[in-house]
Every structure is written in structure tokens, then in C-alpha cells.
Amino acid sequence: MKKTYEEVADYLKNQILTGVYKPGDRLPSIRELGETLGVGQSTVREAISALKTLGLVTMRQGEGTFVTRLEPEEVWASFEPIRPMSTEDVISLLEVRKIIEAGIVRLAAERRSDEDLRLIERSLDDMAAAIKTKSLGEKADWAFHYALAVASHNPILTSIMQSLAETISKSLAAARVKMYQEKKSAERLLAEHRAIYTAVAEKDPGKAEEAMLAHLRGVEQAMLA
């Protein structure tokens, strides 16, 4: 079982990964983070120290803690190695995701801000770039779904997605490895994500939920094929 400071460190690490805190940004103060996350300041200090050891943040005397200017790939490299995930596990997770993310995307469509849209759109750009380089693009895929959770402006849902981060990351890699055996899968997946984005941008909860479920069901069918 992870210690509390490790959970806080993982949370902040993922915030950096998904662009909530960008390279060069100053993190909230230790007091503010403690109040937001409901933990003691000593726990936050330990978490910040762990991130500093990984090279993800730098501390400037009298100024605060800042996100190190690293490339996204370097941030992802700081995560523990991802072990392969079985098809059965991916299907089980997809069942959970259909329940959770249908609600997330409805709220995102109702509550999203212009800044939320920019983060979601940036992950789409990263997916398109991954297609050009013939890489899996699972990092951009995770960033997209997590950005939707942030756009829901519901801290509990965001926390749930955070707690599932490693498991979802494994499933995304496993699903894309299998799906990419078929030509045009990458373009189809990108189109499905763009349909979700469009519905959220248009503030259409019903259309957003329909697009999300169509996407997840499509992945499920591909995994069972």
C-alpha cells in the first residue's frame, strides 16, 4: 500500500503530465496544496521532495516550487514500467470506464471552460502527431480522458480518474497494440476522440455521452475480435 505522500506525489506528477501545471509554472504553496488535498503540510513537503528527486520540480528560495522544463516523454519515463495487461482485464476496465466516463463527459459538456477546451484540444494535436510518427499515442489518449475529468469540475471524479491512472495507461497501451494490427485504426480512434471533443465544445451533454460510449464500445469490440 502506498504511503500518503506517495499518493500526493503521484497526483502532482499526473497534473504535470496532463498539462494542468505546465513547464515553468509555479505550484501552489505547500499550505494551499495541503488544504486542497486534505493532507498535512509535512506530507506535501515529502511529496514535493520526491518530485524534486525525480527532476520534475525545482525549488527556488523565497519564490516557491516550479515545474521543471521537461519534455512530456521525460515525465512519462518517471513512472514505473508498465507491464502488459490481459484482454480480460482491459474488457473489465472498459466496463468501469463506460460507467464513469459517460457521467464525466456529460458534466464536461455542461461545465467546460475555454481553458479546458484548450487542454483537450492539445491532447488531440498530440494524438495526430503520434500518427505521423507511427507511435501508439497512448500518452495523448490518457491526457485526453483525464482533461475531460478536469473539465467536469468535479474533484471526486477527477480523483477517481487519478486513482485509475496507471491501470488505464496499461489498458490504453494494450488496446492500441491490438487495434493497430488493423489499418486505419489510428485515424478512426482520432476521429472518435474528435467527435467527443466537438460535442463538449458545443455543450451538448447527450451527444457527448453518445460519442464517448460509441468510442469505448468500439474499443471493446476490437479487443474481443
Buried (B, 14 or more C-beta within 10 A) or exposed (E): EEEBBBBBBBBBBBBBBBBBBEBEBEBBEBEEBBEEBEBEBEBBBBBBBBBBEBEBBBEEEEEBBBBBEBEBEEBBEBBEEBEEBEEEBBBBBBEEBBEBBBBBBBBBBBBBEEEBBEBBBBBBEBBBEBBEEEBBBBBBBBBBBBBBBBBBBBEEBBEBBBEBBBBBBBBBBBBBEBBBEEEEBBEBBBEBBBBBBEBBBEEBBEBBBBBBBEBBEBBBEBBEE
